[in-house]
Amino acid sequence: MNQYFYTVNTMIFKYIDKNVIVFVKLLSIIFIANAIGLELCNIYAALTDTIMLNIPMPIFWLGRFAMTAHLVEAIIAAFYAPSRNKIIIQYSIYTFFVGTVGLLELFEPQDVI
């Protein structure tokens, strides 16, 4: 299983341009930060009985789904980070914000990155 994962992982980074990976990381950080901000505004509005902006509910659900998926990826990264000589909290926060790309980097052989 691990050998197959390494082979697929190496192929992913081999055929994707580095600029695309950086762009995906940047977009992921922006979208997750916005989802966190929207949730904080929603919680604040609920606590203070103020009216929230007229934002469609599917946007909130999409943000919640993305944050949940990134949280699961961060937990996986925290579990495997010590075996790759990474600092647990640092790499799990990094993976929370960049998402799947962080996990791919974690499992990537060092000579490819």
C-alpha positions as CSV (number, residue, x, y, z in Angstrom):
1,M,0.0,0.0,0.0
2,N,2.7,2.5,0.9
3,Q,4.7,1.8,-2.2
4,Y,1.7,2.4,-4.3
5,F,1.0,5.6,-2.5
6,Y,4.6,6.8,-3.0
7,T,4.4,6.0,-6.7
8,V,1.1,7.9,-7.2
9,N,2.4,10.7,-5.1
10,T,5.6,11.0,-7.1
11,M,3.6,11.0,-10.3
12,I,1.4,13.8,-9.0
13,F,4.2,16.2,-8.2
14,K,6.2,15.1,-11.3
15,Y,3.5,16.2,-13.7
16,I,2.0,19.3,-12.0
17,D,3.8,22.6,-12.3
18,K,5.2,24.0,-9.0
19,N,3.4,27.3,-9.7
20,V,0.0,25.5,-9.8
21,I,0.7,23.9,-6.5
22,V,1.6,27.3,-5.0
23,F,-1.5,28.8,-6.5
24,V,-3.7,26.0,-5.0
25,K,-2.1,26.5,-1.6
26,L,-2.7,30.3,-1.7
27,L,-6.3,29.8,-2.7
28,S,-6.8,27.2,0.0
29,I,-5.4,29.5,2.7
30,I,-7.6,32.4,1.5
31,F,-10.8,30.3,1.3
32,I,-10.3,28.6,4.7
33,A,-9.5,32.0,6.4
34,N,-12.7,33.4,4.8
35,A,-14.8,30.4,6.0
36,I,-13.4,30.8,9.5
37,G,-14.3,34.6,9.3
38,L,-17.8,33.9,8.1
39,E,-18.4,31.4,10.9
40,L,-17.1,33.8,13.5
41,C,-19.4,36.5,12.1
42,N,-22.3,34.1,12.2
43,I,-21.5,33.1,15.8
44,Y,-21.2,36.8,16.8
45,A,-24.5,37.6,15.1
46,A,-26.2,34.7,16.9
47,L,-24.8,35.7,20.3
48,T,-25.7,39.4,20.0
49,D,-29.0,39.0,18.3
50,T,-27.9,41.1,15.4
51,I,-28.9,40.6,11.8
52,M,-26.4,38.7,9.6
53,L,-25.6,39.8,6.1
54,N,-27.8,38.3,3.4
55,I,-25.5,35.4,2.6
56,P,-27.0,32.2,1.1
57,M,-26.8,29.2,3.4
58,P,-25.1,27.0,0.9
59,I,-22.0,29.2,1.2
60,F,-22.0,28.5,5.0
61,W,-22.4,24.8,4.4
62,L,-19.6,24.7,1.8
63,G,-17.3,26.5,4.3
64,R,-18.2,24.1,7.1
65,F,-17.6,21.1,4.8
66,A,-14.2,22.5,3.7
67,M,-13.2,23.2,7.3
68,T,-14.3,19.7,8.4
69,A,-12.3,18.1,5.6
70,H,-9.2,20.2,6.3
71,L,-9.6,19.4,10.0
72,V,-9.5,15.6,9.2
73,E,-6.5,16.2,7.0
74,A,-4.8,18.1,9.8
75,I,-5.4,15.2,12.2
76,I,-3.9,12.8,9.7
77,A,-0.9,15.0,9.3
78,A,-0.5,15.3,13.1
79,F,-0.5,11.5,13.3
80,Y,2.1,11.0,10.6
81,A,4.3,14.1,11.1
82,P,6.7,12.5,13.7
83,S,7.5,9.7,11.3
84,R,8.6,12.3,8.7
85,N,10.6,14.3,11.2
86,K,8.1,17.2,11.2
87,I,6.9,19.2,14.2
88,I,3.4,17.9,15.0
89,I,1.5,21.2,15.8
90,Q,3.3,23.2,13.1
91,Y,2.6,20.7,10.3
92,S,-1.0,20.0,11.3
93,I,-1.8,23.8,11.3
94,Y,0.0,24.0,7.9
95,T,-2.1,21.1,6.6
96,F,-5.3,22.6,8.0
97,F,-4.8,25.7,5.9
98,V,-3.4,24.2,2.7
99,G,-5.4,21.0,2.7
100,T,-4.6,18.0,0.6
101,V,-1.5,19.5,-0.8
102,G,0.0,19.5,2.7
103,L,-0.7,15.8,3.0
104,L,0.8,15.1,-0.4
105,E,3.9,17.0,0.6
106,L,4.1,15.0,3.9
107,F,4.1,11.7,2.1
108,E,6.2,12.8,-0.8
109,P,9.8,11.3,-0.9
110,Q,12.3,14.0,-0.1
111,D,14.1,13.8,-3.4
112,V,11.1,14.9,-5.5
113,I,10.1,18.1,-3.7
